[in-house]
Amino acid sequence: MKILQKLFLPFLLILIVFIIYTTYFGSKGVPGDFSGFDTNNNANKEIRVLVVHEKGVEQNASAGTAMFFGRDSKGVEYPVQVPLPLPDNFSQLESVLLKGHLHKDHFHAVEITE
């Protein structure tokens, strides 16, 4: 019985650390899903999207915004409106983390990070 306790407790501790690590660090770079957003809800949530560089980026300095297309994990693309300035290395980024809400025709982000 003592041997079982000596093996079980360290295994349980390692399992808990592994679960916390994969939950916190494991999802970096993996795109989210736009279907988790409600167009009738303006609450800001985070989502990681792939940047569709082929469709270009439009910057409107007078409005302080930029528009580009973002693709989620299911391949759904939405125009994304973000505040300027864009991250310095935006043209090299494959994905970005957005915080915002979904409208019927675009995603309005209040924050953009790598």
C-alpha positions in Angstrom: 0.0 0.0 0.0 2.9 2.4 0.8 4.4 1.8 -2.6 1.1 2.6 -4.3 1.0 5.9 -2.4 4.6 6.8 -3.2 3.9 6.2 -6.9 0.4 7.7 -7.1 1.1 11.1 -5.5 4.0 12.1 -7.8 2.1 10.8 -10.8 -0.9 12.9 -9.8 1.3 16.0 -9.3 2.9 15.6 -12.7 -0.4 15.2 -14.4 -1.8 18.4 -12.8 1.3 20.3 -13.8 1.0 18.9 -17.4 -2.7 19.9 -17.7 -2.0 23.4 -16.4 1.0 23.8 -18.8 -0.8 22.6 -21.9 -3.9 24.7 -21.1 -2.0 27.9 -20.5 0.9 27.6 -23.0 -0.3 24.9 -25.5 -2.9 27.0 -27.5 -0.4 29.7 -28.7 -0.5 29.9 -32.4 -3.6 27.7 -32.9 -6.5 29.7 -34.5 -9.8 30.0 -32.7 -13.3 29.7 -34.1 -15.6 32.6 -35.1 -18.7 30.5 -34.4 -18.1 31.0 -30.6 -19.1 34.7 -31.1 -22.6 36.1 -31.0 -23.2 39.0 -33.4 -25.8 40.3 -31.0 -23.3 40.6 -28.2 -20.7 43.4 -28.0 -18.7 41.8 -25.2 -15.0 41.6 -26.2 -13.4 38.1 -26.3 -10.1 36.9 -27.5 -9.5 34.9 -30.6 -6.4 33.9 -32.5 -6.8 34.2 -36.3 -4.5 33.5 -39.3 -3.7 36.6 -41.3 -4.7 36.4 -45.0 -1.9 38.5 -46.4 -3.0 37.7 -50.0 -6.0 40.0 -49.6 -3.9 42.9 -48.4 -4.1 45.4 -45.6 -5.9 48.8 -45.8 -4.8 51.4 -43.4 -6.9 54.5 -42.7 -4.7 56.9 -40.8 -7.5 59.5 -40.4 -9.8 57.0 -38.7 -6.9 55.3 -36.9 -7.9 51.9 -38.1 -6.6 49.1 -40.4 -8.6 46.4 -42.2 -7.3 42.9 -43.2 -8.8 39.5 -43.5 -8.6 36.9 -40.8 -9.2 33.1 -41.1 -10.3 30.9 -38.2 -9.7 27.2 -37.6 -12.6 26.2 -39.8 -11.4 28.3 -42.8 -14.1 31.0 -42.3 -12.7 34.4 -43.3 -13.9 37.8 -42.0 -12.7 41.3 -42.6 -11.0 42.4 -39.3 -11.0 46.1 -38.2 -8.2 46.9 -35.8 -6.8 50.1 -34.2 -3.5 51.5 -35.5 -0.7 51.0 -35.1 -0.2 47.4 -36.3 2.5 45.3 -34.7 5.9 46.2 -36.2 6.4 42.8 -37.9 2.8 42.4 -39.0 3.7 41.6 -42.6 5.7 38.5 -41.4 3.1 37.3 -38.8 1.1 34.1 -39.7 -1.4 34.7 -36.9 -2.4 37.4 -34.4 -4.4 37.5 -31.2 -7.4 39.8 -31.3 -9.7 41.0 -28.6 -13.0 42.2 -29.9 -16.5 41.2 -31.0 -18.1 40.0 -34.2 -20.5 42.0 -36.3 -22.5 40.5 -39.1 -20.1 41.7 -41.8 -16.7 42.1 -39.9 -14.8 41.5 -36.7 -14.2 44.6 -34.7 -11.0 44.3 -32.6 -10.1 46.7 -29.8 -6.7 45.2 -29.4 -4.2 43.3 -31.6 -1.1 41.4 -30.3 1.3 38.8 -31.7 
